């Protein structure tokens, strides 16, 4: 594959992933700043915040369904066509959220419509990640699969960066203007990013791996059935490995906004800036870790990051409690920019290497999205609940982070280190299960 096509594939996988996560994290941040007041009014502010986070969490439980639906399409008709569908679905829902009336205007219909669109977002995202990852990995040379697989993962910090930056600009408005219309602008303007993403993906052919499988008649008729029949162990491993990548992330990137401002008294702009700085570092570190995994292996990189997460669980909150702007920047940058990248950079490639081509889209999507549903969507909700139950003590949240690390270390123990420069399907062929 020539360098020009290499760049085109990487840009296509990164662009769509970035847009999807921009839309998604935009909601997560606004949930703690706006939706708890405009869509879930309550005399108890904690209840309002919990309801807002609950609407954030609901999407994670619809994501596995999105993963099943679109992975089925992706394993039967191809990755490229599926990616167009997922991006269109997610982008449309995001724009409509920016146009919704509030509770004061239409009453109970406001939260109902908000949750409905949020669920549509979840369906789109459930299918998007697997397709974007496979677009990169299945085009990658054997000795660069770790690097190629890390590029779609950059969409997470880039999307978060774009969302946080957009809200930071809007938060410069007077509070009344921000609450009235300022928060809506990033949602509506996301339509421009969607059209750009669709245009870039239009010029990419179907992945070589899928084309070969189709030519050889190795396209699964029932990908979901085949996945659970032959790869149920791999699905469980992927679910467990996802836990430490997703739960701490949502604590560091979304929960911290409300915790640092409401509980610790930080200025909102300082917290948003800390997330922005941290995600810049993250976006740089992810491809570095991906390239390193091509040299020393995915498993070693992943374990190093997970152990780091366990060790940092208590120091993270101790830094935040210093109360100075530099402290929230340092705490967030270490968490998101140094410790998290080794885990997320190799996660997708590691998943793709344990599933065969004919069910790879379905397998990685199930593992990733079920893990996200169980650990990611509930993380801000659990953290908020723990804080309220233990008199604003952060220790239970630290213990929660440590537990996620232990679960993932146990899961990854059952994976075999991939052989460098080997084909993804080699171990599947050796098992002769399909």
N, C-alpha and C positions, 0 to 999 in steps of 0.2 A: 504494500500500500504506500503510495507516494505521500510526501510531506503535506502537500496541499489538501489531499483528502483527509489526512490525519487531523489537520487543523479544523477542517470543516465539520468533521464528526465530533470533535471535542467541543467546539463552539455550540453545535446543535444540542448536545447533551447538557452542557452547562447552562445555556440560555433558558431552555424550558424549565429546568430544575430551579433556577434562580427565580423565575417568574412565579412558579408554583409556591415556593416558600416565601416569597415576598407577600403574596396574597394571604398566605396562611398565618404568618407571624404578625402581619398587620392586624389581623383580628385578635390574636393573643394579647398584643400590647393594648389595643383599644378596649378590650374586655375589662382590664383592670383600671382604666382611666375614664372611660365614658359609658360603656354599656351597663355597668352596675347602677348608674344613675338614670340613664335615658330609657333603658329597656327593661330593667328589673328593679324598679323603685321599691324601697322598703324602709321602715322606720329604724331598722337595725342595719347599719352599714356593713357589718360582717356578713349578714345573710345576703345582702345585695351582691357583695363581692363573691360569695360562694356560688350564687346562682349564675353570675357572669362566668366564673371559671367552669361551672358545670356545663354551660353551653359550649365552652371551649373543649371540654373533655368529651362531649357527646360525639364529636366528629371522629375521634380516634376509634370509637367502637363501630363506626360505619366504614372506616378505612379498609378493614379486612374484606368487607363486601365489595367495595370498589376494586380491591386487589383481585378478588376472585373473578368478577365480571370482566375487567379489562385484561387481566392476565390470560383468561380463557380466549379472548379475542386475539391477544398478542401471540399466544402459542399456536393459534390456528391460522390466522391470516397475516401475521407479521407484526413486528415491533413499531415500524414507522406509522402505519395507519392508526394504530392504537394511541400513539402519542399525540396525534392531532386531535383525537376525540377528548382525551383527558385534559389537554391544555384549554380547549374551547369550553369545556364544562366548568372547570375551575375559574377561568377568567370571567365568564358570564355571571356566575354566582357572586363573585367579588364586586363587580360593578353594581349589581343590584343591591348589595348590602349598603353601598354608599348612597343609595336613593331611598332607603326605607324610612317610613314615618316612625315617630317615637311613640312611647307609651302614652304620653300626654295627648297625642294627636288621634290615635286609633285604639287606645286601650290594649286589651290582651292580645290583639292581632299583631302588635309590634314584636313581642318576644316569639310568637308562633312563627311569623315570617322570617325573623332573624335565625331561629333554630333550623328552619327548613332550608334556607340558603346555606347555612353552615354545614348541614348534612350533605348537600350537593357538593360543596367544596371538598368534603371528606371523601366522597366517591371518586372525584377527579384525582385527588392526591393519592388515593389508594392504588390507582393504576399507573400514575405518572412515574413514580420513583423507579419501579422495576424496569420500565421501558427505557428511561433515560440511562440507567446503569448499563443495561444490556447493549444499548446503542454504542456505548463506549467500549465495554469489555469485549464484545463479540467482534469488534473491528480491530482490537488491539493486537500488536505483535506479541508473541509468546513471552518475550523478555520485558514487556512494558505493561502487562495487564494490571499490575498494582497501581502504576501511575495513571493509566487511562481510567481505571475504576475509581480513582480518587477525585477526578475532575467533576463528575456529577455531584459528589458530596460537597464540593465547594459551593453548590447552589444554596446549601443551608445557611452558611454565614453571609453569603452575598445577598440572599433574599432577606435575611434578618437585618443586614446593614441597610439595604434600600428602604425597608419598612420603618426601621428606627430613624433613619435620616429624614424620611418624609414626615414622620410625626414630630421630630425635633423642630423642623422648619415650621410646621403648623402650630406647634405649642408656643412659638414666639408671639402668636396672636394673643390679644386679650382673652382671658378665660371664657368670657361670655361668647365671644366670636368662635373660639375653638369648640366649645360645647354645642353651639348652634349649627355651625356648618364646616368649621375647619377640619374636623376629623374625617369628614366625608371625602375631601379632595383626593387623598391618596388612593382610596378605593376606586373612585371614578377614573382617575388617570391611569390606573393599571391596565385599562383597555388598550392603551398605546403599546405597552410592553407585550401584551398577548399577541397583537397583530405582528409585531416584530419577531416574536418567537415562532409563530406559524410560518412566516415567510422564510426564516432560516432553515427550518426543518423540511420545507418543501423540496429543497435541492439534495436531500440525502436519500440514497438507495437503501433497500432492505439490507439487514446485516448479513455478512457472508455465512455465518453459522446457521442462520435460519434458512437461507437460500439452499444451502447444502442439505439440511434436514428435509426440506420440502422436496428437493430433487430426488433424494433417496427414499422418499415415501415414509419418512420418520416423523411426520406431524401427528401428534396425539389427537385422537377423536374426543377424548374426555380428559383433558389435562388435570382437572381437579381429582378425579378418581385415581388416575395413574400416580399423582403426587402422593396421595394418602396411602396408596397400596404399596408403592416402592420406596418412598422417601419420607415416611412419617418421622423417622429418627432425625433426619436432616432438618425437617420443619421445627421440631422441638429444640434442636441445637440453635437454630437461627433465632427462635423466639427468646431463648435464654440469653444469647449473646447480645441481643438488641437492648436488653434491660438497662445495662449500665451506660449505653450510648444515649438513651433517650430520656430517662427520668431525671438524672442530674442536669442534663442540658436545659430542660424546661424550668428547673429551679434557678439555674444561673441566668437564663435569658428572659424569662417572663415573670416568674414569682418574685424575683429580686426587685422588680419595678415597684410593686405595691409594698413589699416588706421594707425596703430601704426608705421609701418615702413616708409611709404611714406609721411604721413601728420605730424606725431609727431616726426619723426626722431629716433625711437628706432632701435636698432640692431635687425636684423631678428632672430638671435639665441635666444635673450632674450624673444621675443614674442612667439616663438615656445616653449621655456621652460616654459613659464607661462601657456600655454595651457596644456602642459604635466602635470605640477604640479596640475592644477585645475581638470583635468580629473581623476587623481589618487584619489583625495578627493571625486569626484562625484561617482566613482565606489564603494567607501566605504559607502557613504551616501544613495544611492538608496535602497539597501536591508533593511537598518535600517528604512527608511521611509515606505517601503512596510510592514514591520513587525508591525510598529506603526499603520498603517491603519487597521490592523486586530483587533486592540484594541479600537481605537477611531473613525474609519470610514474613508472611502476614501475621502468623500466630504470635511471634515474638513481639512485634510492634503492638499488637492488641493487648497482650498481657501486661506489657510495660505501662501502657496508658491506664489500664484498669487498676493496677496496683497504685499508681499515682492518684487516681480518683479516690481510692479508699483512704490513703494517707492524708489527702488534702481536705477531707470532709469537715473536720473540726477547725483547722486553720482558716478556712474560707470564711466562716461566720465570725471568727475572732477578728479578722481583718475588717470586715464590714462594721463591726461594733466599735471600731476606733472613732467613727463619726466624721472623719475628714474626707474631703473630695478625693484626695490621692488614694485613700484606703479603698474606696469602692472601685476605683479604676484598677488598682493593683489586684484586688480580690477577683474581679471579673475577668481581667486579662489572663491571670494565671489559670483560672478555671477553664475558660473558653478558648484561650489562645495557645496554651501550653499542654495542658493535661488532656483535654477532650480530642484534639486533632489526631493523635495516634490511634484512637479507638475508631472514630468515624471514617478516617481515611481508608482503612483496610476492610471495613465491615462489608461493603457491597461486593468487593472482589472475593472476599472469603466466602460469602454466601454463594456467589455464582459458581465457585469451584466445587461445590458439593452437590450440584444438581445437573442432570443431563439436559441437552439442548431442547428436547421435546417438551419438557415440563419446567424449564428453568425460569421462565417468566412467572408461572404460577407458584413455584416453590419459593423463590426469593421474596415474592410479594406477600405470600401468606406469612412466612416467618417474620419479615420486617414489620408488616402491618399489625399482626396479632401482638407482637412484642411492643409496638408503639401504643396499641390500645390498652394493654394491661399496665404498662409502666409510664408511658409518656403523657397521655391525656389526663391521667389521674394525678400526676406529680404536683402541679400547682394546687390542686384541690386538697390533696393529702397534706401538703406543707402548710397551707392556710389553716386547715383543721387542727393539725398538731400544734401550731402556734397558739391558736385560741384555747386549746385544751390544757396546755402546759405553761400558762401565764407568760406568753411571749418568749419562752425559752427556745433557743435554736438547737439544743442538744438532740431532741428527738428527730429533727430533720437531718442532722449529721448522721445519726444511726441509720436512718432510712437510706441515705446515699451509700453508706458502707454496705448495707444489705444488698443493694442493687449490684455492687461490685462483686460480692461473694457469689451471687446467683450466676452472674456472667462468667466468672472464672470456672465454676463447676461445669457450665455448658460448653465452654470452649475446650475444656479438658478432653472432650470426646471427639474433637476434630483432629484430623491428621494434617500436619504441615504440608501445604501444596508443594509439589516439585517445581522448581523454577524451570522455565522454558518447556513446560509440558503442556499438552492440550488439556482443555478443561474437562473433556469427557473421558479421559483415560481411565480414571478410577471407576467410572460408571460401567465402562465396557468390561473391566475386570470382574465386576460384581455379577455381570450377566443377568441382571434383574429385569431388563426391559427388552 
